[in-house]
Amino acid sequence: MNNSNNSNEWQVICRVEDIPVLGARRVARPVGVDVAVFRNAEDQVFALLDRCPHKGGPLSQGIVFGTSVACPLHNWAIGLQDGCAQSPDEGCTPRFAVK
């Protein structure tokens, strides 16, 4: 995961196999909101701030479907590729680069 502007600074979080398929792994940060690392059915991995842009719900507890996650509080669909709520809802949560 890369959470800086310098693309050469990567932080090893876990192996892909350590993230549940259609689920997430929460990564604690020393300061601020944790990060949720998601894995979909196609083994694609995404990382978002673990906070829904609507009411701040923990996205790591949501249900992954395709390239979206449903917030566990109000079922908002958040795009895993961009961190943005899907229409008609609005708002985005920060995303992090993964490799």
N, C-alpha and C positions, 0 to 999 in steps of 0.2 A: 504494500500500500504506500502511496506517495501523498503526503499531505502538505507539501511545500511547493514553492515556485521553482525549485531546482529539481529537474527530472532525474538527477543522478542520486538523489537521497531517497532510498526505498527502505521501508521497515518490513521485516519478515513477520507476518502475523501467524500463519499456519499453512498447512498443506490443504489443497482443494478437498481432499478426502476427509478433512477434519470439519468441514462445513456440511451440515445435513442437506441432502437434496430437497429442494423446495422449502428450505429453511434458512436460518441465519445463525451467525455466531457474533456475540457482542464482544467488542474489544474496548477495554477500559483505557481511558486517556488520563494522564496525570492531572490535567486541568480541562474543564469544560465537559461538554456532552460526549458520551461514548459514541463509538462508531459501530454500525451494524454491517457485517459482511455477509452477503447473500449468495446462494447458489441455486440456479434454476434447474429444470429437468434436462436441459441441454449442456449442463456443466459449465455454463457461463457464470462468472463471478462479478459481483458489483459491490460497491461500498458507499454507504450513505451515512450522514449524521443520524444517529438513532433517535430522531425526533420528527414526528409528523408536523408539516407546516400548518395544519389546522388547529389542533389542540395540544400538540406536544406529545402525543402518544408514542410509546416505544415501538418503532417499526420492526425491531428485531423479534417482536412477539407476533407479527402479522403473518398472513398467509401469502406465500409466493405463488404467482401464476404467470406463466410466460415471462415477460420482462417487466413485471409489476409486482408490487406488494400491497396488500390490503391492510390499512391501519386497523389495529385491534380495537380502537375506541369507537370509531364512527364509519368504518369500512371505506374510507377514502382510498382510491387506487392511486398509488404513487409510482411513477415510472422509475425503474431501476437504472436506466441509462442516463437520465438527466436529473432525477430527484424531484421532478415536478408533478403536481397533482394533475390527474387527467380530467378533461372537461366533463361536466360543467364546473368542477371545483377548481380553485386557483391557489397558487402558492408553491414554493419550492423549498427543498431542504438541500444543504450542500452535499456534493458527491466527492468521492476521492478516487484517484486513478488506482487501478490494480493491474497486476501482471502475474 
